[in-house]
Amino acid sequence: MIEMLKRHEIQILRRANHTLADVAAFRGVFVRTVRRVTEEVAVEAADTDAERARRGIGRPSLAEPYRKKVEAVLAECPDQRACRRRTPASDGARRHPLANRGRRRW
């Protein structure tokens, strides 16, 4: 993610009529990034985290769809560091009788 100060610098350089390629080379970003940042609303604050939340900048978390399920599991076991749920497979009901044997020796 591009910090807010870097976004501000890109916007200032573009307002000073520098080319997309010049700004990209100077700031170390791609030309497409310069074009996208130029089209954004002008940067008003330097606090990157607050601006990310306010403007919705960045990709969503990959873990977000699982948040509620994880919170529910942690609520079941609040006093433990890890919670192991019992399933039929964990009881050994579905294990193959030869599953624990070592590798075959020739």
C-alpha positions as a Markdown table, in Angstrom:
| # | Residue | x | y | z |
|---|---|---|---|---|
| 1 | Met | 0.0 | 0.0 | 0.0 |
| 2 | Ile | 1.2 | 3.5 | -0.8 |
| 3 | Glu | 1.6 | 5.8 | 2.3 |
| 4 | Met | -0.4 | 9.0 | 2.4 |
| 5 | Leu | 2.7 | 11.2 | 2.2 |
| 6 | Lys | 3.8 | 9.4 | -1.0 |
| 7 | Arg | 0.3 | 9.9 | -2.4 |
| 8 | His | 0.5 | 13.6 | -1.6 |
| 9 | Glu | 3.9 | 13.9 | -3.3 |
| 10 | Ile | 2.5 | 12.2 | -6.4 |
| 11 | Gln | -0.4 | 14.6 | -6.5 |
| 12 | Ile | 1.8 | 17.7 | -6.0 |
| 13 | Leu | 4.2 | 16.6 | -8.7 |
| 14 | Arg | 1.3 | 16.0 | -11.2 |
| 15 | Arg | -0.1 | 19.4 | -10.3 |
| 16 | Ala | 3.4 | 20.9 | -11.2 |
| 17 | Asn | 2.9 | 19.4 | -14.7 |
| 18 | His | 5.4 | 16.6 | -14.4 |
| 19 | Thr | 4.7 | 13.7 | -16.8 |
| 20 | Leu | 3.3 | 10.4 | -15.5 |
| 21 | Ala | 6.6 | 8.6 | -16.4 |
| 22 | Asp | 8.7 | 11.2 | -14.6 |
| 23 | Val | 6.6 | 11.0 | -11.4 |
| 24 | Ala | 6.6 | 7.2 | -11.5 |
| 25 | Ala | 10.4 | 7.1 | -11.9 |
| 26 | Phe | 11.0 | 9.7 | -9.2 |
| 27 | Arg | 8.7 | 8.0 | -6.6 |
| 28 | Gly | 9.5 | 4.4 | -7.5 |
| 29 | Val | 5.9 | 3.4 | -8.5 |
| 30 | Phe | 4.2 | 2.3 | -11.7 |
| 31 | Val | 2.7 | 4.7 | -14.2 |
| 32 | Arg | -0.7 | 3.2 | -13.6 |
| 33 | Thr | -0.3 | 3.9 | -9.9 |
| 34 | Val | 0.5 | 7.5 | -10.6 |
| 35 | Arg | -2.6 | 7.8 | -12.8 |
| 36 | Arg | -4.8 | 6.2 | -10.2 |
| 37 | Val | -3.5 | 8.4 | -7.3 |
| 38 | Thr | -3.9 | 11.5 | -9.5 |
| 39 | Glu | -7.6 | 10.8 | -9.9 |
| 40 | Glu | -8.1 | 10.3 | -6.2 |
| 41 | Val | -9.4 | 13.0 | -3.9 |
| 42 | Ala | -6.6 | 15.3 | -2.6 |
| 43 | Val | -4.8 | 14.0 | 0.5 |
| 44 | Glu | -5.7 | 16.1 | 3.6 |
| 45 | Ala | -4.2 | 14.0 | 6.4 |
| 46 | Ala | -1.0 | 12.1 | 6.8 |
| 47 | Asp | -2.4 | 9.4 | 9.1 |
| 48 | Thr | -2.3 | 6.4 | 6.7 |
| 49 | Asp | -4.4 | 4.0 | 8.9 |
| 50 | Ala | -7.2 | 6.5 | 9.5 |
| 51 | Glu | -7.4 | 7.4 | 5.8 |
| 52 | Arg | -7.4 | 3.8 | 4.8 |
| 53 | Ala | -10.4 | 3.1 | 7.0 |
| 54 | Arg | -12.2 | 6.3 | 6.0 |
| 55 | Arg | -11.7 | 6.0 | 2.2 |
| 56 | Gly | -11.7 | 2.2 | 1.9 |
| 57 | Ile | -8.2 | 2.1 | 0.4 |
| 58 | Gly | -6.6 | -1.4 | 0.0 |
| 59 | Arg | -7.8 | -4.9 | -0.4 |
| 60 | Pro | -10.1 | -6.6 | 2.1 |
| 61 | Ser | -8.7 | -9.1 | 4.5 |
| 62 | Leu | -8.7 | -12.7 | 3.3 |
| 63 | Ala | -9.6 | -13.8 | 6.9 |
| 64 | Glu | -12.6 | -11.5 | 7.1 |
| 65 | Pro | -15.2 | -14.1 | 5.9 |
| 66 | Tyr | -14.1 | -16.5 | 8.8 |
| 67 | Arg | -14.0 | -13.9 | 11.6 |
| 68 | Lys | -17.5 | -14.7 | 13.1 |
| 69 | Lys | -16.8 | -18.5 | 13.0 |
| 70 | Val | -13.4 | -18.0 | 14.8 |
| 71 | Glu | -14.9 | -15.7 | 17.3 |
| 72 | Ala | -17.6 | -18.3 | 18.1 |
| 73 | Val | -15.0 | -21.0 | 18.6 |
| 74 | Leu | -13.0 | -18.8 | 20.8 |
| 75 | Ala | -16.1 | -17.9 | 22.8 |
| 76 | Glu | -16.6 | -21.7 | 23.5 |
| 77 | Cys | -13.1 | -21.9 | 25.1 |
| 78 | Pro | -12.3 | -18.5 | 26.6 |
| 79 | Asp | -9.9 | -19.9 | 29.3 |
| 80 | Gln | -7.8 | -22.1 | 27.0 |
| 81 | Arg | -5.0 | -21.0 | 24.7 |
| 82 | Ala | -6.1 | -23.5 | 22.0 |
| 83 | Cys | -9.4 | -25.3 | 21.6 |
| 84 | Arg | -9.5 | -28.7 | 20.0 |
| 85 | Arg | -12.9 | -29.7 | 18.8 |
| 86 | Arg | -13.8 | -33.4 | 18.9 |
| 87 | Thr | -14.7 | -35.0 | 15.6 |
| 88 | Pro | -15.2 | -38.6 | 14.6 |
| 89 | Ala | -11.9 | -38.5 | 12.7 |
| 90 | Ser | -10.1 | -37.2 | 15.8 |
| 91 | Asp | -11.5 | -40.1 | 17.9 |
| 92 | Gly | -9.9 | -42.6 | 15.5 |
| 93 | Ala | -13.2 | -43.9 | 14.1 |
| 94 | Arg | -12.3 | -43.4 | 10.5 |
| 95 | Arg | -8.6 | -44.2 | 10.6 |
| 96 | His | -7.3 | -46.9 | 8.3 |
| 97 | Pro | -5.7 | -49.7 | 10.3 |
| 98 | Leu | -2.4 | -49.4 | 8.4 |
| 99 | Ala | -2.3 | -45.6 | 8.7 |
| 100 | Asn | 0.3 | -45.5 | 11.5 |
| 101 | Arg | 2.8 | -48.0 | 10.0 |
| 102 | Gly | 6.2 | -46.8 | 8.9 |
| 103 | Arg | 7.5 | -46.7 | 5.4 |
| 104 | Arg | 8.0 | -50.0 | 3.6 |
| 105 | Arg | 11.7 | -51.1 | 3.7 |
| 106 | Trp | 13.0 | -53.0 | 0.7 |
